[in-house]
Amino acid sequence: MNFPVGFKPLLGDAHSMDNLEKQLICPICLEMFSKPVVILPCQHNLCRKCANDVFQASNPLWQSRGSTTVSSGGRFRCPSCRHEVVLDRHGVYGLQRNLLVENIIDIYKQESSRPLHSKAEQHLMCEEHEDEKINIYCLSCEVPTCSLCKVFGAHKDCEVAPLPTIYKRQKSELSDGIAMLVAGNDRVQAVITQMEEVCQTIEDNSRRQKQLLNQRFETLCAVLEERKGELLQALAREQEEKLQRVRGLIRQYGDHLEVSSKLVESAIQSMEEPQMALYLQQAKELINKVGAMSKVELAGRPEPGYESMEQFSVNVEHVAEMLRTIDFQPGAAGDEEDDEVALEGDESNAGPEEERLDGPEGLH
């Protein structure tokens, strides 16, 4: 069911009117300027009566216009900025009137006489009964409607409930769904972070293994170069396969997170809708989407140890005739740890390491 909307709430009108009123306060009487309003040479405004009171207080011997004798003039200080105002023989009646401020005051008084909440509190009207407000919710049809629709109209055989009750209930449901979805997003983000660390670990381990391979093959003769290239290619293929798999999972989780985040944003915007009927028109669909998204199961993460590249360790104890049969030695984790220690020692002290590699004991 569509509902005609005959207004657009102007949020912040009351605040704007309050700010305007503050600008229309006389600094002498602390009331809104009363006409006529005079503008001083310093551009500040005063009620003419207030200006005359200040002038009379500063010039007690000055006679009013109704007296038989009129002084040649007088002076007083602006109460806002203390600027000295010099008047002619007409006194404050010689000051220019501020017609702009007077017109603004007239407009303000007209606007302030209207209820500030009249626009914000207008209700949606029933499409079938134009004079009836939308004030109940049809539980059977799951749409907001009016009382006449329940009594005489299309919803007379339906079960209904007060609009505020359903509004609160569905808003609570959507809020709970958002909370669950946000928590799920946090978990997805944590998984993505972990898998990014797995990628980094794979790259680091691959780099270390490449260094070890290069170190060992560099101690051998030229016959090892061909085999070394083959092993490096195998290592690179394994690295690429693992990285492609993990990065594919990252993209999948990232796409899920993006869709879920947009859904959260839409749901939050919907919750900010002040009109219950408008909110309920889209709340059910959002609740269903949020519930469905929270139940989406993502592909499994890499198994523990997936990032390990320990299986690409080699043993170089064989003689030259056996070099072409060299292959990676699965399960050589202990030897690999010794190689890593040796590699660290090589980075800090290259001399002793070179001696170990040159000797027969260094070919492991």
C-alpha positions in Angstrom: 0.0 0.0 0.0 1.3 3.5 -0.9 0.8 6.4 1.4 0.8 10.0 0.1 3.2 12.2 1.9 2.2 15.9 2.0 5.1 17.4 3.9 8.9 17.3 4.3 9.9 17.7 7.9 12.3 20.6 8.4 14.6 19.5 11.1 16.2 22.2 13.1 13.5 24.9 12.6 13.0 25.5 16.3 16.8 25.9 16.7 17.0 28.3 13.9 14.2 30.4 15.3 15.9 30.5 18.7 19.1 31.7 17.1 17.2 34.4 15.2 15.5 35.6 18.4 18.8 36.0 20.1 19.8 38.4 17.3 16.7 40.5 17.9 17.2 41.2 21.6 17.8 44.8 22.7 20.9 45.1 24.9 19.2 47.6 27.2 15.7 46.1 28.0 16.8 42.5 27.1 13.5 42.2 25.2 12.9 41.9 21.5 13.3 45.2 19.8 10.2 47.3 19.8 9.4 49.6 16.9 10.7 51.9 15.9 14.3 50.5 16.0 17.1 53.0 15.6 20.6 52.2 14.2 23.6 53.9 15.8 26.6 55.1 13.9 28.5 52.0 15.1 25.8 49.9 13.3 24.3 48.5 16.6 20.6 48.7 17.1 18.5 49.9 20.1 14.8 50.4 20.7 14.1 54.1 20.3 12.7 54.2 23.8 15.8 52.5 25.3 18.1 54.8 23.2 16.2 57.8 24.6 16.5 56.5 28.2 20.3 56.1 27.8 20.6 59.5 26.2 18.5 61.2 28.9 20.6 59.5 31.6 23.8 60.8 30.0 22.3 64.3 29.3 20.1 65.2 32.2 19.8 68.9 31.1 18.7 68.1 27.6 15.1 68.9 27.0 12.7 66.8 25.1 11.1 67.9 21.8 7.9 68.8 23.6 9.7 71.4 25.8 9.8 75.1 25.1 13.6 75.1 24.9 15.7 72.5 23.1 19.4 72.0 23.7 21.7 72.0 20.7 22.5 68.3 21.1 24.1 65.7 23.3 26.1 62.5 23.4 26.1 59.0 25.0 28.0 55.7 24.6 26.7 52.6 22.7 25.9 50.0 25.4 27.3 47.3 23.1 30.7 48.6 22.0 31.0 51.8 24.1 31.4 53.9 20.9 30.5 57.5 21.5 27.3 58.6 19.7 27.0 62.3 19.1 23.4 63.6 18.4 22.1 66.8 16.9 19.4 68.9 18.3 16.8 66.3 17.5 18.3 63.8 19.9 17.5 60.2 19.3 14.7 61.3 16.9 17.5 62.2 14.5 18.8 58.7 14.4 18.0 56.6 11.3 15.4 53.9 11.7 16.4 50.3 10.9 13.5 49.2 8.7 15.2 45.9 7.8 15.2 44.8 11.5 11.6 46.0 12.0 10.6 43.8 9.0 12.5 40.8 10.3 10.7 41.2 13.7 7.3 41.3 12.0 8.2 38.1 10.0 9.6 36.4 13.2 6.4 37.1 15.1 4.3 35.7 12.4 6.3 32.5 12.2 6.6 32.1 15.9 2.8 32.3 16.2 2.6 29.0 14.3 3.2 25.7 16.2 6.9 24.8 15.7 6.0 21.1 15.6 3.1 21.3 13.2 5.2 20.0 10.3 7.2 17.5 12.2 4.1 15.9 13.7 2.0 15.5 10.6 0.8 12.0 9.9 0.6 9.9 6.9 -2.9 9.7 5.6 -4.7 6.6 4.4 -4.8 6.3 0.6 -8.4 4.9 0.6 -9.7 7.2 3.4 -8.0 10.5 2.8 -9.2 12.0 6.1 -8.0 9.1 8.2 -4.5 8.9 9.7 -2.4 5.7 9.5 -2.6 4.6 13.1 -2.7 0.8 13.2 -0.7 -2.1 11.8 -2.3 -5.1 10.0 -0.5 -8.2 11.3 -2.1 -10.4 8.7 -1.0 -8.3 5.7 2.1 -6.8 7.4 1.3 -3.2 6.4 0.3 -0.1 8.3 -3.3 1.1 7.8 -6.1 3.2 9.3 -9.0 2.4 11.6 -11.6 2.7 8.9 -9.8 0.1 6.8 -10.1 -2.3 9.8 -13.8 -1.6 10.4 -15.1 -1.3 6.8 -12.2 -1.7 4.4 -9.8 -4.4 3.1 -8.5 -5.3 6.6 -11.8 -5.9 8.4 -11.1 -9.6 8.8 -7.4 -9.1 9.7 -5.7 -9.1 13.0 -4.3 -5.6 13.9 -2.1 -4.0 16.5 -1.3 -0.5 17.6 1.2 1.2 15.3 3.6 2.2 18.1 3.7 -1.4 19.4 4.8 -2.9 16.1 7.1 0.1 15.5 8.9 -0.6 18.7 9.0 -4.3 18.2 10.4 -4.2 14.7 12.8 -1.5 15.5 14.1 -3.7 18.3 14.3 -6.6 16.0 16.3 -4.6 13.5 18.5 -3.2 16.2 19.3 -6.8 17.4 20.0 -7.9 13.9 22.3 -5.0 13.3 24.2 -5.8 16.5 24.6 -9.4 15.4 25.7 -8.4 11.9 28.2 -5.9 13.2 29.6 -8.6 15.5 29.8 -10.9 12.5 31.6 -8.3 10.5 34.2 -7.9 13.2 34.8 -11.6 13.1 35.1 -11.6 9.3 37.5 -8.7 9.6 39.6 -10.6 12.1 39.7 -13.6 9.8 40.8 -11.4 6.9 43.6 -10.0 9.0 44.7 -13.4 10.0 44.8 -14.6 6.4 46.7 -11.5 5.4 49.2 -12.5 8.0 49.2 -16.0 6.6 50.1 -14.5 3.1 52.9 -12.6 4.7 54.2 -15.6 6.5 54.0 -17.7 3.3 56.0 -15.0 1.5 58.5 -14.7 4.4 58.9 -18.5 4.6 59.3 -18.8 0.8 62.0 -16.1 0.9 63.9 -17.9 3.6 63.7 -21.2 1.8 64.9 -19.6 -1.4 67.8 -18.1 0.5 68.7 -21.5 1.9 68.5 -23.2 -1.4 70.6 -20.5 -3.0 73.2 -20.8 -0.2 73.5 -24.6 -0.6 73.5 -24.7 -4.4 76.2 -22.0 -4.5 78.6 -24.4 -2.8 78.1 -27.0 -5.4 79.4 -27.2 -9.0 77.7 -26.1 -12.1 75.9 -29.4 -12.5 73.6 -28.3 -9.6 72.4 -25.1 -11.5 69.9 -27.0 -13.7 68.4 -28.9 -10.8 68.3 -25.8 -8.6 66.2 -24.0 -11.2 63.8 -26.9 -11.3 63.4 -26.9 -7.5 63.0 -23.2 -7.4 60.2 -23.4 -10.0 58.5 -26.1 -7.9 58.8 -23.9 -4.8 57.4 -20.9 -6.7 54.5 -22.9 -8.0 53.6 -24.1 -4.6 53.9 -20.5 -3.3 51.7 -19.2 -6.0 49.1 -21.9 -5.5 48.9 -21.2 -1.8 48.8 -17.4 -2.3 46.1 -17.7 -5.0 44.0 -19.8 -2.7 44.4 -17.6 0.3 43.9 -14.4 -1.7 40.8 -15.9 -3.3 39.5 -16.4 0.2 40.4 -12.9 1.2 38.5 -11.6 -1.8 35.5 -13.7 -0.9 35.5 -12.5 2.7 36.1 -8.9 1.6 33.1 -9.0 -0.8 31.0 -10.5 2.0 32.2 -7.8 4.4 31.4 -5.0 1.8 27.9 -6.3 1.2 27.3 -6.7 4.9 28.6 -3.2 5.7 26.4 -1.6 3.1 23.4 -3.5 4.6 24.4 -2.3 8.1 24.5 1.3 6.7 21.1 0.9 5.1 19.7 -0.6 8.3 21.1 2.3 10.4 19.7 4.9 8.1 16.3 3.2 8.2 16.4 3.2 12.0 16.8 7.0 11.9 13.5 7.4 10.1 11.2 9.3 12.5 8.0 8.3 10.7 6.7 5.0 12.0 4.7 4.2 8.9 7.5 5.0 6.5 9.9 3.0 8.7 7.6 -0.1 8.8 7.2 0.0 5.0 10.8 -1.1 4.6 11.7 -2.6 8.0 10.5 -6.1 7.3 12.6 -6.4 4.2 15.6 -5.1 6.0 15.1 -7.4 8.9 14.9 -10.4 6.5 18.0 -9.2 4.7 19.9 -8.7 7.9 18.9 -12.2 9.1 19.8 -13.8 5.9 23.2 -12.1 5.7 24.0 -13.1 9.3 23.5 -16.7 8.4 25.7 -16.8 5.3 28.5 -19.3 5.7 31.8 -18.5 4.1 34.4 -20.9 2.8 36.7 -22.5 5.3 40.0 -20.9 6.1 43.3 -22.6 5.3 44.1 -25.5 7.6 46.7 -24.9 10.4 50.2 -25.0 9.1 49.1 -24.2 5.5 51.5 -21.4 5.3 54.5 -23.6 6.2 57.0 -24.2 3.4 59.1 -26.7 5.4 58.5 -29.4 2.8 60.9 -27.7 0.4 64.0 -28.5 2.4 66.9 -30.3 0.6 69.7 -32.6 1.6 73.0 -32.0 -0.2 75.0 -34.9 1.3 75.0 -36.8 -2.0 78.0 -36.9 -4.2 78.2 -35.4 -7.7 76.8 -38.5 -9.4 73.6 -38.3 -7.3 73.1 -34.5 -7.6 70.6 -34.8 -10.4 68.3 -36.9 -8.2 68.1 -34.2 -5.5 64.5 -33.4 -4.5 62.8 -31.7 -1.6 62.8 -33.7 1.6 59.4 -33.7 3.3 59.5 -33.7 7.1 63.0 -32.2 7.4 61.8 -29.6 9.8 64.6 -30.2 12.3 67.3 -29.8 9.6 65.5 -26.7 8.4 65.7 -25.1 11.8 69.5 -25.7 11.8 69.7 -24.1 8.4 67.8 -21.0 9.6 70.2 -20.7 12.5 73.1 -21.1 10.1 71.5 -18.4 7.8 71.2 -16.0 10.7 74.8 -16.6 11.6 75.9 -16.0 8.1 74.2 -12.6 8.1 76.0 -11.6 11.2 79.4 -13.3 10.6 80.0 -14.5 7.0 83.6 -15.7 7.6 82.9 -18.8 9.8 79.9 -19.7 7.8 81.9 -19.8 4.6 84.4 -22.1 6.3 81.7 -24.5 7.3 80.2 -24.6 3.8 83.6 -25.2 2.3 84.3 -28.2 4.5 82.8 -31.6 4.1 80.8 -31.2 7.3 78.9 -28.2 5.7 77.2 -30.2 3.0 73.9 -31.2 4.7 
